[in-house]
Amino acid sequence: MHEHVSNVISSCSQSVHALRILRTHGLTAASVHIIFKSVVVAKLVYAASSWWGFATADNDYKLSFAVASVLAFVNSTTKLSKN
């Protein structure tokens, strides 16, 4: 289970990194949100109901931290677009 959670977090981190690069190249905040929901959220929730019961407290912490980091990026993108 630990390996699966690590792979999901790594994959999401790579997607967020790509979003950051695209944002610096002029991608709009609305587009960032659409891609975020389509890619990152989908990776996090895909089959989560089947494996969530097997996750340890450490896995839960890692996933929560990863989601908080991603949400911080998305929220900062929204704030930048309003300025």
C-alpha positions as CSV (number, residue, x, y, z in Angstrom):
1,M,0.0,0.0,0.0
2,H,2.8,2.4,0.9
3,E,4.2,2.0,-2.7
4,H,0.9,2.8,-4.2
5,V,0.4,6.0,-2.1
6,S,3.9,7.1,-2.9
7,N,3.3,6.6,-6.6
8,V,0.0,8.6,-6.5
9,I,1.7,11.4,-4.6
10,S,4.6,11.4,-7.0
11,S,2.4,11.5,-10.0
12,C,0.3,14.3,-8.6
13,S,3.5,16.3,-7.8
14,Q,4.7,15.9,-11.4
15,S,1.3,17.1,-12.7
16,V,1.4,20.2,-10.4
17,H,4.9,21.0,-11.5
18,A,3.7,20.9,-15.1
19,L,0.8,23.2,-14.2
20,R,3.2,25.6,-12.5
21,I,5.3,25.7,-15.7
22,L,2.2,26.2,-17.9
23,R,1.0,29.0,-15.5
24,T,4.3,30.8,-15.9
25,H,4.0,30.5,-19.7
26,G,0.6,32.3,-19.5
27,L,-2.0,29.6,-18.9
28,T,-5.1,31.3,-17.3
29,A,-6.2,30.5,-13.8
30,A,-9.5,29.1,-15.2
31,S,-7.5,26.7,-17.3
32,V,-5.3,25.7,-14.4
33,H,-8.5,24.8,-12.4
34,I,-9.9,22.8,-15.2
35,I,-6.7,20.8,-15.7
36,F,-6.3,20.4,-12.0
37,K,-9.7,18.9,-11.6
38,S,-9.3,16.7,-14.7
39,V,-5.9,15.4,-13.8
40,V,-4.8,15.7,-10.2
41,V,-8.2,15.2,-8.5
42,A,-8.9,12.3,-10.8
43,K,-5.6,10.6,-9.8
44,L,-6.3,11.1,-6.1
45,V,-9.9,9.7,-6.2
46,Y,-9.5,7.0,-8.8
47,A,-10.4,3.7,-7.0
48,A,-9.8,5.4,-3.6
49,S,-12.9,3.7,-2.1
50,S,-11.4,0.3,-2.8
51,W,-8.0,0.9,-1.2
52,W,-8.7,3.6,1.4
53,G,-9.5,1.0,4.1
54,F,-6.1,-0.5,3.7
55,A,-4.2,2.8,4.1
56,T,-2.2,3.4,7.3
57,A,-2.2,6.5,9.3
58,D,1.2,7.4,7.7
59,N,-0.4,7.0,4.2
60,D,-3.3,9.2,5.3
61,Y,-0.9,11.9,6.6
62,K,1.1,11.8,3.4
63,L,-2.0,12.1,1.2
64,S,-3.4,14.9,3.3
65,F,-0.1,16.8,3.1
66,A,0.0,16.3,-0.7
67,V,-3.5,17.6,-1.1
68,A,-2.9,20.6,1.1
69,S,0.2,21.5,-0.9
70,V,-1.7,21.2,-4.2
71,L,-4.6,23.3,-2.9
72,A,-2.1,26.0,-1.8
73,F,-0.8,26.2,-5.3
74,V,-4.3,26.3,-6.8
75,N,-5.4,29.0,-4.3
76,S,-2.3,31.0,-5.0
77,T,-3.1,30.8,-8.7
78,T,-6.6,32.2,-8.0
79,K,-5.2,35.0,-6.0
80,L,-2.7,35.9,-8.7
81,S,-5.5,36.0,-11.3
82,K,-7.5,38.4,-9.2
83,N,-4.7,41.0,-8.9
